[in-house]
């Protein structure tokens, strides 16, 4: 018994430290984070197979909320249960959240934090990391003409349907195509994801009921009471519940809430968004800046942490509720065919994101392209760790860009 507890504590510590490194070094936004996660947990740690990881990415792309944070939370859950999930989220989220809360309470000019060349170097690092993720996932998941066609058409569709529902529509269509046109052969190599085995479907339904209760109940409570904590809980929980397509999509919702309630000026909102681009970790940590800037009851730190938790809670409740049903479906022959097509579509979604916004925001001239090519070589052929690549690109950017 003692050894089991000791092993459990060691596992939680490993999860926390692994995600802490990612939380300190994962620049480049949600798509780049998926590349970091794949490198860390599929290639190096081998906590998940390529297929298991792709399945989790597909599920989290489908659910509302921040896809990369949901993937990280799910990996922590599968590796260490609920304590592991909380450790993964805390370690990946708190570095950027802390920096943004500091910015909210004391830093007036984002430009003083990092030189522009360093920031540009970090964007180039994201280009190499996402290219490496697409390269690796494509080799494993896009193995025939049908999958290749799904990948390319998915990328085109996401680029042309530039709205929050575009990715969801692409995934649904890919699943239908896969279930009809890909071979429905049961893959006996697909193993049950470890933690999901002990999660009952009735428990998942209870958790989904809690999600709906909060989504419906918080607006009613906020309308009934003038309590600022209830109003913040409603605004941030609703924003986290209704966002498809990643962290950038939440900005219009949050801006409407901040300005509509008179909590922040537009200048402060945009300054915080600019700072969010300079820190690693998930874009949803912007909520920590907003909460600290609001400073309810004169408590900026408590207010920032409260808003941070409230914007993440709905996506995690939905993920926990969906995993048992997802686990059952992914073992059925026809569902496996649909998932194979969805995985190809996810590679296509990554490919689209590689072009817009990652490539367009980072590669402007021959020097940028040359640094990106060198970074890709170091990552793909010389197996340089992603965190070292990020630091190196930042230093190079500060010197030559």
C-alpha positions as CSV (number, residue, x, y, z in Angstrom):
1,X,0.0,0.0,0.0
2,X,2.8,2.4,1.0
3,X,4.7,1.7,-2.3
4,X,1.5,2.3,-4.3
5,X,1.0,5.7,-2.6
6,X,4.6,6.5,-3.1
7,X,4.4,5.6,-6.8
8,X,1.3,7.7,-7.2
9,X,3.0,10.7,-5.6
10,X,6.0,10.2,-7.9
11,X,3.7,10.0,-10.9
12,X,1.9,13.2,-10.0
13,X,5.2,14.9,-9.5
14,X,6.4,13.7,-12.9
15,X,3.2,15.0,-14.5
16,X,3.5,18.4,-12.8
17,X,7.2,18.9,-13.7
18,X,6.8,17.8,-17.3
19,X,3.9,20.2,-17.8
20,X,5.7,22.9,-15.9
21,X,8.5,22.8,-18.5
22,X,5.8,23.1,-21.2
23,X,4.1,25.9,-19.4
24,X,7.3,27.9,-19.3
25,X,8.4,27.2,-22.9
26,X,5.3,26.6,-25.1
27,X,5.1,29.8,-27.2
28,X,3.1,30.0,-30.4
29,X,-0.5,29.4,-29.5
30,X,-2.8,26.4,-29.3
31,X,-1.7,24.7,-32.5
32,X,1.9,24.9,-31.6
33,X,1.0,23.5,-28.1
34,X,-0.3,20.4,-29.8
35,X,3.1,20.0,-31.4
36,X,4.9,20.5,-28.1
37,X,2.6,17.9,-26.5
38,X,3.1,15.3,-29.2
39,X,6.9,15.7,-28.9
40,X,6.8,15.4,-25.1
41,X,4.2,12.7,-24.6
42,X,4.2,10.6,-27.8
43,X,7.9,10.8,-28.9
44,X,9.8,11.3,-25.6
45,X,7.7,10.1,-22.7
46,X,5.7,7.5,-24.7
47,X,2.7,8.0,-22.4
48,X,0.4,7.7,-25.5
49,X,0.6,6.1,-28.9
50,X,0.3,8.3,-32.0
51,X,-3.3,7.0,-32.5
52,X,-4.4,7.6,-28.9
53,X,-2.9,11.1,-29.1
54,X,-4.6,11.8,-32.4
55,X,-7.9,10.5,-31.0
56,X,-7.7,12.9,-28.0
57,X,-6.8,15.8,-30.3
58,X,-9.8,15.0,-32.5
59,X,-12.2,14.9,-29.5
60,X,-10.9,18.2,-28.0
61,X,-11.1,19.9,-31.4
62,X,-14.7,18.8,-31.5
63,X,-15.7,20.0,-28.0
64,X,-16.0,23.7,-27.2
65,X,-13.2,25.2,-25.2
66,X,-9.4,25.6,-25.5
67,X,-8.3,22.4,-27.4
68,X,-4.7,22.4,-26.3
69,X,-5.5,22.8,-22.6
70,X,-8.1,20.1,-22.9
71,X,-5.6,17.8,-24.5
72,X,-3.2,18.5,-21.6
73,X,-5.9,18.0,-19.0
74,X,-6.8,14.7,-20.7
75,X,-3.2,13.5,-20.7
76,X,-2.9,14.3,-17.0
77,X,-6.2,12.5,-16.3
78,X,-5.2,9.4,-18.2
79,X,-1.7,9.3,-16.6
80,X,-2.6,10.2,-13.0
81,X,-6.4,10.4,-12.6
82,X,-8.0,13.6,-11.3
83,X,-5.0,14.6,-9.3
84,X,-2.9,14.2,-12.4
85,X,-5.3,16.2,-14.5
86,X,-5.2,19.1,-11.9
87,X,-1.4,18.9,-11.7
88,X,-1.2,19.1,-15.5
89,X,-3.5,22.1,-15.8
90,X,-1.9,24.0,-12.9
91,X,1.7,23.4,-14.2
92,X,0.8,24.3,-17.8
93,X,-1.4,27.3,-16.9
94,X,0.1,29.1,-13.9
95,X,3.3,30.4,-15.4
96,X,1.5,32.5,-18.0
97,X,-1.3,33.4,-15.7
98,X,1.1,34.7,-13.1
99,X,2.9,36.8,-15.6
100,X,-0.3,38.3,-16.9
101,X,-1.6,39.0,-13.4
102,X,1.6,40.8,-12.7
103,X,1.2,42.8,-15.9
104,X,-2.4,43.7,-14.9
105,X,-1.4,45.1,-11.5
106,X,1.9,46.7,-12.2
107,X,3.3,46.7,-15.8
108,X,2.3,49.6,-18.0
109,X,4.1,48.9,-21.3
110,X,4.3,45.4,-22.9
111,X,7.2,46.5,-25.0
112,X,9.5,46.6,-21.9
113,X,9.1,42.9,-21.3
114,X,10.8,41.4,-24.4
115,X,12.5,43.0,-27.4
116,X,10.5,42.7,-30.6
117,X,13.2,40.5,-32.2
118,X,12.9,37.9,-29.5
119,X,9.2,37.7,-29.9
120,X,9.6,37.3,-33.6
121,X,12.1,34.5,-33.0
122,X,9.6,32.7,-30.8
123,X,7.0,32.9,-33.7
124,X,9.5,31.3,-36.0
125,X,10.1,28.5,-33.4
126,X,6.4,27.9,-33.6
127,X,6.6,27.5,-37.4
128,X,9.2,24.7,-37.0
129,X,7.3,23.0,-34.2
130,X,4.0,22.9,-36.0
131,X,5.7,21.7,-39.2
132,X,7.4,18.9,-37.2
133,X,4.0,17.9,-35.7
134,X,2.3,17.9,-39.2
135,X,5.2,15.9,-40.6
136,X,5.1,13.2,-37.9
137,X,1.3,12.9,-37.6
138,X,0.9,12.9,-41.4
139,X,3.3,9.9,-41.8
140,X,1.4,7.9,-39.2
141,X,-2.2,9.0,-39.8
142,X,-2.4,9.8,-43.5
143,X,-1.5,6.5,-45.1
144,X,-3.6,6.2,-48.3
145,X,-5.2,8.3,-51.0
146,X,-8.6,8.6,-49.2
147,X,-7.0,9.9,-46.0
148,X,-4.7,12.3,-48.0
149,X,-7.7,13.6,-49.9
150,X,-9.5,14.2,-46.6
151,X,-6.5,16.0,-45.1
152,X,-6.1,18.4,-48.1
153,X,-9.9,19.1,-48.4
154,X,-10.1,19.6,-44.7
155,X,-7.3,22.2,-44.8
156,X,-8.9,24.0,-47.7
157,X,-12.3,24.0,-46.0
158,X,-11.0,25.4,-42.8
159,X,-9.1,28.1,-44.6
160,X,-12.2,29.1,-46.6
161,X,-14.7,28.7,-43.8
162,X,-12.9,31.0,-41.4
163,X,-15.4,30.9,-38.6
164,X,-15.8,29.2,-35.2
165,X,-17.9,26.4,-36.7
166,X,-15.7,25.6,-39.6
167,X,-13.5,23.0,-37.8
168,X,-16.5,21.3,-36.2
169,X,-18.2,21.0,-39.6
170,X,-15.0,19.6,-41.1
171,X,-14.7,17.0,-38.4
172,X,-18.3,15.9,-38.7
173,X,-18.1,15.6,-42.5
174,X,-14.8,13.6,-42.2
175,X,-16.4,11.2,-39.8
176,X,-19.3,10.5,-42.1
177,X,-16.9,10.0,-45.1
178,X,-14.6,7.7,-43.1
179,X,-17.5,5.6,-41.8
180,X,-18.7,5.0,-45.4
181,X,-15.5,4.8,-47.5
182,X,-12.7,3.6,-45.2
183,X,-12.3,-0.1,-44.4
184,X,-14.2,-1.0,-41.2
185,X,-11.6,-3.4,-39.8
186,X,-11.4,-3.7,-36.1
187,X,-8.0,-2.6,-34.8
188,X,-7.1,-5.0,-32.0
189,X,-4.1,-2.8,-31.2
190,X,-6.3,-0.1,-29.8
191,X,-6.1,-0.4,-26.1
192,X,-8.4,1.2,-23.5
193,X,-7.2,4.5,-22.3
194,X,-6.2,3.8,-18.7
195,X,-8.2,6.2,-16.5
196,X,-11.4,6.0,-18.7
197,X,-11.9,2.3,-17.7
198,X,-12.9,3.4,-14.2
199,X,-15.2,6.3,-15.3
200,X,-18.8,5.2,-15.4
201,X,-21.2,6.6,-18.0
202,X,-23.7,7.6,-15.3
203,X,-21.0,9.6,-13.6
204,X,-20.3,11.3,-17.0
205,X,-24.0,12.1,-17.3
206,X,-24.0,13.7,-13.8
207,X,-21.0,15.8,-14.8
208,X,-22.7,16.9,-18.0
209,X,-25.7,17.8,-15.9
210,X,-23.5,20.0,-13.7
211,X,-22.2,21.7,-16.8
212,X,-25.7,22.5,-18.0
213,X,-26.9,23.6,-14.6
214,X,-24.1,26.1,-14.3
215,X,-24.6,27.3,-17.9
216,X,-28.3,28.0,-17.3
217,X,-28.1,28.9,-13.6
218,X,-25.3,31.4,-13.5
219,X,-27.0,34.0,-15.8
220,X,-30.1,33.8,-13.7
221,X,-28.1,34.3,-10.5
222,X,-26.1,37.1,-12.0
223,X,-29.3,38.9,-13.1
224,X,-30.9,38.4,-9.7
225,X,-27.9,39.7,-7.7
226,X,-25.6,42.6,-8.2
227,X,-22.7,40.6,-6.7
228,X,-19.6,41.2,-8.9
229,X,-18.3,37.7,-8.2
230,X,-21.5,36.1,-9.6
231,X,-21.4,38.4,-12.6
232,X,-17.8,37.5,-13.3
233,X,-18.6,33.8,-12.9
234,X,-21.4,34.1,-15.4
235,X,-19.4,36.0,-18.0
236,X,-16.3,33.9,-17.9
237,X,-18.1,30.5,-17.6
238,X,-20.3,31.4,-20.5
239,X,-17.3,32.5,-22.6
240,X,-15.6,29.2,-21.9
241,X,-18.7,27.2,-22.7
242,X,-19.5,28.7,-26.1
243,X,-16.2,28.9,-27.8
244,X,-15.2,26.7,-30.7
245,X,-11.9,27.0,-32.5
246,X,-9.4,27.9,-29.9
247,X,-8.4,30.8,-27.7
248,X,-8.6,33.6,-30.3
249,X,-12.3,33.0,-30.8
250,X,-13.1,33.9,-27.2
251,X,-11.8,37.5,-27.6
252,X,-15.0,39.0,-29.1
253,X,-17.1,37.4,-26.3
254,X,-14.8,38.7,-23.6
255,X,-14.5,42.1,-25.1
256,X,-18.3,42.5,-25.2
257,X,-18.5,41.4,-21.6
258,X,-15.7,43.7,-20.4
259,X,-16.9,46.8,-22.2
260,X,-20.6,46.1,-21.9
261,X,-20.4,45.8,-18.1
262,X,-18.0,48.8,-17.8
263,X,-15.3,46.7,-16.2
264,X,-12.4,47.7,-18.4
265,X,-11.6,50.3,-21.1
266,X,-10.8,49.1,-24.6
267,X,-7.2,50.3,-24.3
268,X,-6.7,48.1,-21.2
269,X,-8.3,45.2,-22.9
270,X,-6.1,45.4,-25.9
271,X,-3.0,46.0,-23.8
272,X,-3.7,42.7,-22.0
273,X,-4.3,40.9,-25.2
274,X,-0.9,42.1,-26.5
275,X,0.8,40.8,-23.3
276,X,-1.0,37.5,-23.7
277,X,0.8,37.0,-27.1
278,X,4.2,37.4,-25.4
279,X,3.9,34.7,-22.8
280,X,3.9,30.9,-23.2
281,X,1.0,28.7,-22.3
282,X,-2.8,28.8,-23.2
283,X,-4.5,31.9,-24.6
284,X,-7.3,31.4,-22.1
285,X,-4.9,32.7,-19.4
286,X,-6.0,36.1,-20.8
287,X,-8.9,35.6,-18.3
288,X,-6.3,36.0,-15.4
289,X,-5.3,39.4,-16.8
290,X,-8.9,40.5,-17.1
291,X,-9.8,39.3,-13.6
292,X,-6.8,41.0,-12.1
293,X,-7.5,44.2,-14.0
294,X,-11.1,44.2,-12.8
295,X,-9.8,43.6,-9.2
296,X,-13.2,42.8,-7.7
297,X,-13.4,44.0,-4.0
298,X,-9.9,45.3,-4.3
299,X,-8.4,41.8,-4.6
300,X,-6.6,41.6,-8.0
301,X,-4.9,38.3,-7.4
302,X,-8.0,36.5,-6.1
303,X,-10.1,38.0,-8.8
304,X,-7.6,36.9,-11.5
305,X,-7.5,33.4,-10.2
306,X,-11.3,33.2,-9.9
307,X,-11.8,34.3,-13.5
308,X,-9.1,31.9,-14.7
309,X,-10.8,28.9,-13.0
310,X,-14.3,29.9,-14.3
311,X,-13.3,30.1,-17.9
312,X,-11.6,26.7,-17.9
313,X,-14.2,24.8,-15.8
314,X,-16.8,24.2,-18.6
315,X,-14.3,22.8,-21.1
316,X,-13.0,20.3,-18.5
317,X,-16.5,19.3,-17.4
318,X,-17.4,18.6,-21.0
319,X,-14.2,16.6,-21.6
320,X,-14.7,14.4,-18.5
321,X,-18.3,13.8,-19.5
322,X,-17.4,12.9,-23.1
323,X,-14.4,10.6,-22.5
324,X,-16.3,7.4,-21.5
325,X,-18.6,7.6,-24.5
326,X,-15.6,8.5,-26.8
327,X,-13.7,5.5,-25.4
328,X,-16.6,3.1,-26.1
329,X,-17.0,4.4,-29.7
330,X,-13.3,4.3,-30.6
331,X,-13.3,0.5,-30.1
332,X,-16.1,-0.2,-32.6
333,X,-15.1,-1.1,-36.2
334,X,-17.2,1.5,-38.0
335,X,-16.3,4.1,-35.4
336,X,-12.6,3.3,-35.9
337,X,-13.0,4.0,-39.6
338,X,-14.7,7.3,-38.8
339,X,-11.9,8.2,-36.4
340,X,-9.3,7.4,-39.0
341,X,-10.9,10.0,-41.3
342,X,-11.2,12.4,-38.4
343,X,-7.5,12.0,-37.6
344,X,-6.7,12.8,-41.2
345,X,-8.9,15.9,-41.0
346,X,-7.1,17.0,-37.8
347,X,-3.8,16.9,-39.7
348,X,-5.5,19.0,-42.3
349,X,-6.7,21.5,-39.6
350,X,-3.1,21.7,-38.4
351,X,-2.0,22.3,-42.0
352,X,-4.4,25.1,-42.4
353,X,-3.3,26.7,-39.1
354,X,0.3,26.3,-40.2
355,X,-0.5,28.6,-43.1
356,X,-2.8,31.0,-41.2
357,X,-2.0,32.4,-38.7
358,X,1.4,30.8,-37.9
359,X,3.2,31.1,-41.2
360,X,1.7,34.5,-42.1
361,X,2.5,36.0,-38.7
362,X,6.1,34.7,-38.6
363,X,7.7,34.4,-42.1
364,X,8.3,37.7,-43.8
365,X,11.6,37.4,-45.6
366,X,14.4,35.1,-46.6
367,X,16.1,35.4,-43.1
368,X,12.9,34.3,-41.4
369,X,12.5,31.3,-43.7
370,X,16.2,30.4,-43.3
371,X,15.9,30.3,-39.5
372,X,12.7,28.3,-39.7
373,X,14.3,25.7,-42.0
374,X,17.3,25.4,-39.6
375,X,15.0,25.1,-36.7
376,X,13.0,22.3,-38.4
377,X,16.2,20.5,-39.3
378,X,17.4,20.6,-35.6
379,X,14.0,19.4,-34.4
380,X,13.3,16.7,-36.9
381,X,16.7,15.3,-37.8
382,X,18.9,16.2,-34.8
383,X,16.1,15.7,-32.2
384,X,16.8,18.9,-30.4
385,X,14.3,19.3,-27.5
386,X,11.5,21.7,-28.3
387,X,12.2,23.9,-25.2
388,X,15.8,24.3,-26.4
389,X,14.7,25.3,-29.8
390,X,12.3,27.9,-28.4
391,X,15.2,29.5,-26.3
392,X,17.6,29.3,-29.3
393,X,15.1,31.0,-31.7
394,X,14.4,33.7,-29.1
395,X,18.1,34.4,-28.7
396,X,18.7,34.4,-32.5
397,X,15.7,36.7,-33.0
398,X,17.0,39.1,-30.4
399,X,20.4,39.3,-32.1
400,X,19.6,39.3,-35.8
401,X,15.9,40.2,-36.3
